[in-house]
Amino acid sequence: MRFRSSTFLVLVPMLLTASLASGQQPQTAAASKTRIVLLGTGNPGPDPDRSGPATAIVVNDTAYLVDFGPGVVRRASAAFLDKGIKALEPTKLRVAFVTHLHSDHTVGYSDLIFTPWTIGRRVPLEVYGPKGLKAMTEHLLEAYRVDIETRTNLDGNQRGFPEGHNVNAHEISPGVVYKDANVTVTAFATKHAMESYGYRFDTSDRSIVISGDTNPVQETIDACRGCDVLIHEANTPAWLATRPDTFQRFAAKYHTTTGQLAELARQAKPRLLILYHYSGLSREELFDDMLAHYAGPFVVGRDLDVY
């Protein structure tokens, strides 16, 4: 009823935002050389429709992953098979960035290391992230030592390309952390329960900022400043009210509500805001709550959406 009684000045941007929220891509995305593929928009809860946090930035048929939550390789395979995104064929997953080392963002790490290798990846995986990444990598490789040895011995299927299971783990600090002919990736500090980073991707045609888990911080605003796309976590107050007091206190320090995200986005001014790694009582409740706070174009991301 409130929507129907709105003036035309309010109705037009609301309809634009609603069309984006329904999964419709911005008109500029089709012509872009750079695509965003939401491989996983979920949170720690095992929702079968939402894999763990994982996002692919695809530039000139090269994929760059941000986070590797549970299901990352199978979601990449689905994007390759169902949507024809060749860069996400699993053996081509070769460069990844991790925002922080919480399990919901990293449970898919061993999958990312070993599954592409077992089906043919021949080069090491390059991974960038906070301190602790090297130790995590070393322990995972040791945990799968028997697997590695049997796959590379004289009877092993992978004996001809043993380098494919290797990982070069790079521990980072704020600043430019990666650059090639397709992309420049800049890390910025965020506020979570451990060392954490967001990332800005600059390509020839787009600027994309992804938050990871964080309380609202000035660094995210500074990283965007009119960027083409801001991908940010969000929780609704109604959903938070259903959670235990301990989590509510934790979230107040280390996560972002829809109202806080709206204020951040008003300052950051992205051309498109994508909500991911979100929690609400329902998608509709999340959308309505965000719409009540923010007049700019936004979408509630779904797994395998492409922008």
Secondary structure, 3 states (H helix, E strand, C coil): CCCCCCCHHHHHHHHHHHHHHCCCCCHHHCCCCEEEEEEECCCCCCCCCCCCCEEEEEECCEEEEECCCCCHHHHHHHHHHHHCCHHHCHHHCCEEECCCCCHHHHCCHHHHHHHHHHCCCCCCEEEEECCCHHHHHHHHHHHCHHHHHHHHCCCCCCCCCHHHHCEEEEECCCEEEEECCCCEEEEEECECCCCCEEEEEECCCCEEEECCCCECCHHHHHHHCCCCEEEEEEECHHHHCCCCHHHHHHHHHHCCEHHHHHHHHHHHCCCEEEEEEEECCCHHHHHHHHHHHCCCCEEECCCCCEC
